[in-house]
Amino acid sequence: MGFVLVSMLYASTYKKLWRRYQVFFVVFMVLLPELSSLAISKIQIQQAAQLNAARTDPNSALNLSQVYPAWSSDFFVPFGFRPNGIGTYLSTRIDYGRFDGLQNMNTVPGVSETIEHMQDHPEQALLLPDHFDDFCQINPFGQRLIISLLFDTVYLHRVAHPTSIRKPICDYIHANYTLAQPPGNQNFTYGLWIRQPAQVRLQQTTLAVR
């Protein structure tokens, strides 16, 4: 923003340059952002319409007992649950906690609350998307790109905080849960993770049935 203000001040001292700058400002600083916002809004409206249609379709109901036959109790979804890739799937068996996936979980207290939820509810299995560890890592290139787009400049500085604030969540999951059903097309790329003691009981029950 400072660069833009300085460039505007400099361009205003030259009549011809100022006229060209006015065109540049209107096109790149007003029209293009507005058109981009309209395009994004159109996509969001289309996705919302598809989601509403899916919710009203009785054949689109997701049978969690069939998708995850190894687990008959409730689930917790610390990273959200969007099997259709559009919006959150609602079910009485799924506990979403206080946050909607990662949208509001961007503070240390929020991360701590999510971990405390898993500690207080060991009876709940986790539904985690494939490669969920990516949510607990920092992508330096992606962060620089976002800053460059937001401030209309080239940002090449070193990342000040290379460790993600969500890393403790993934660390807790790997330390206390075991993958019971890997993610795949049959479960909408959401794997089933079970608390380790519960996993042992599940194996014992399976052996007893056999």
HUNORJO-V620292 format. One record per residue. N is the residue number from 1. RES is the residue in one letter. SS is DSSP state (h for helix, s for strand, l for the rest). PHI is phi in radians with two decimals (* if undefined). PSI is psi in whole degrees, 0 to 359 (999 if undefined). Layout:
n-><N/N>
res-><RES/RES>
ss-><SS/SS>
phi-><PHI/PHI>
psi-><PSI/PSI>
This chain:
n-><1/2/3/4/5/6/7/8/9/10/11/12/13/14/15/16/17/18/19/20/21/22/23/24/25/26/27/28/29/30/31/32/33/34/35/36/37/38/39/40/41/42/43/44/45/46/47/48/49/50/51/52/53/54/55/56/57/58/59/60/61/62/63/64/65/66/67/68/69/70/71/72/73/74/75/76/77/78/79/80/81/82/83/84/85/86/87/88/89/90/91/92/93/94/95/96/97/98/99/100/101/102/103/104/105/106/107/108/109/110/111/112/113/114/115/116/117/118/119/120/121/122/123/124/125/126/127/128/129/130/131/132/133/134/135/136/137/138/139/140/141/142/143/144/145/146/147/148/149/150/151/152/153/154/155/156/157/158/159/160/161/162/163/164/165/166/167/168/169/170/171/172/173/174/175/176/177/178/179/180/181/182/183/184/185/186/187/188/189/190/191/192/193/194/195/196/197/198/199/200/201/202/203/204/205/206/207/208/209/210>
res-><M/G/F/V/L/V/S/M/L/Y/A/S/T/Y/K/K/L/W/R/R/Y/Q/V/F/F/V/V/F/M/V/L/L/P/E/L/S/S/L/A/I/S/K/I/Q/I/Q/Q/A/A/Q/L/N/A/A/R/T/D/P/N/S/A/L/N/L/S/Q/V/Y/P/A/W/S/S/D/F/F/V/P/F/G/F/R/P/N/G/I/G/T/Y/L/S/T/R/I/D/Y/G/R/F/D/G/L/Q/N/M/N/T/V/P/G/V/S/E/T/I/E/H/M/Q/D/H/P/E/Q/A/L/L/L/P/D/H/F/D/D/F/C/Q/I/N/P/F/G/Q/R/L/I/I/S/L/L/F/D/T/V/Y/L/H/R/V/A/H/P/T/S/I/R/K/P/I/C/D/Y/I/H/A/N/Y/T/L/A/Q/P/P/G/N/Q/N/F/T/Y/G/L/W/I/R/Q/P/A/Q/V/R/L/Q/Q/T/T/L/A/V/R>
ss-><l/h/h/h/h/h/h/h/h/h/h/l/l/l/h/h/h/h/h/h/h/h/h/h/h/h/h/h/h/h/h/h/h/h/h/h/h/h/h/h/h/h/h/h/h/h/h/h/h/h/h/h/h/h/h/h/l/h/h/h/l/l/l/h/h/h/h/l/l/l/l/l/l/l/s/s/l/l/l/l/l/l/l/l/l/l/l/l/l/l/l/l/l/s/s/l/l/l/l/l/l/l/l/l/l/l/l/h/h/h/h/h/h/h/h/h/h/h/h/h/l/l/l/l/s/s/s/s/s/l/l/h/h/h/h/h/l/l/l/h/h/h/h/h/h/h/h/h/h/h/h/l/l/l/l/l/l/l/l/l/l/l/l/l/l/l/h/h/h/h/h/h/h/h/h/h/s/s/s/s/s/l/l/l/h/h/h/l/l/s/s/s/s/s/s/h/h/h/h/h/h/h/h/h/h/h/h/h/h/l>
phi-><*/-1.08/-1.10/-1.13/-1.13/-1.15/-1.14/-1.13/-1.10/-1.19/-1.16/-1.21/-1.45/-2.15/-1.06/-1.14/-1.12/-1.15/-1.12/-1.16/-1.16/-1.07/-1.10/-1.04/-1.12/-1.13/-1.27/-1.58/-1.81/-2.09/-1.17/-1.07/-1.07/-1.16/-1.13/-1.12/-1.12/-1.13/-1.13/-1.14/-1.11/-1.10/-1.12/-1.12/-1.14/-1.12/-1.16/-1.13/-1.12/-1.12/-1.15/-1.11/-1.14/-1.18/-1.23/-1.55/-1.53/-1.15/-1.41/-1.65/-1.11/-1.62/-1.59/-1.15/-1.19/-1.41/-1.25/-2.17/-1.16/-1.38/-2.37/-1.98/-1.69/-1.55/-2.16/-2.14/-2.17/-1.15/-1.91/1.47/-2.50/-2.27/-1.11/-1.62/1.29/-1.96/-2.50/-1.18/-1.52/-1.75/-2.72/-1.22/-1.54/-1.87/-1.73/-1.66/1.23/-1.55/-1.95/-1.60/1.11/-1.78/-1.12/-1.96/-1.64/-2.20/-2.26/-1.07/-1.04/-1.14/-1.11/-1.09/-1.16/-1.14/-1.15/-1.10/-1.09/-1.15/-1.16/-1.40/-2.25/-1.19/-1.35/-1.64/-1.43/-1.89/-1.89/-2.13/-1.18/-1.06/1.04/-1.12/-1.08/-1.10/-1.25/-1.87/-2.23/-1.78/-1.77/-1.00/-1.11/-1.13/-1.13/-1.10/-1.13/-1.10/-1.12/-1.10/-1.26/-1.16/-1.84/0.94/-2.67/-1.79/-1.83/-2.15/-1.23/-1.21/-1.17/-1.31/-2.20/-1.27/-1.72/-1.22/-1.20/-1.61/-0.98/-1.03/-1.16/-1.14/-1.08/-1.15/-1.10/-1.17/-1.45/-2.19/-2.20/-2.21/-1.25/-1.71/-2.50/-1.17/-1.22/-2.94/-1.12/-1.22/-2.13/1.05/1.06/-2.01/-1.43/-1.76/-2.01/-2.05/-0.95/-0.98/-1.07/-1.14/-1.09/-1.11/-1.12/-1.13/-1.12/-1.12/-1.15/-1.10/-1.16/-1.16/-1.17/-1.18>
psi-><320/320/321/317/318/318/324/318/319/316/331/345/351/122/309/317/324/323/317/323/325/317/315/316/315/318/308/337/345/300/308/315/321/317/322/319/320/320/317/319/322/317/318/321/318/319/321/321/319/320/317/321/322/324/331/353/115/338/353/2/136/120/101/332/328/323/321/74/341/354/126/358/202/168/154/137/84/339/17/169/105/78/333/2/6/302/173/134/131/131/144/344/351/124/119/354/200/348/151/84/233/1/323/356/72/17/161/315/323/317/317/322/322/318/319/325/316/325/321/344/66/346/350/132/164/140/113/136/158/139/40/341/338/333/345/18/158/131/99/318/317/322/317/321/319/315/320/320/321/321/8/50/177/114/117/11/160/143/125/328/86/347/128/145/341/1/321/332/311/322/318/320/312/333/338/353/157/140/115/331/113/154/145/183/331/337/27/33/31/114/156/120/129/142/138/315/321/324/320/317/323/318/319/320/319/318/324/321/321/999>
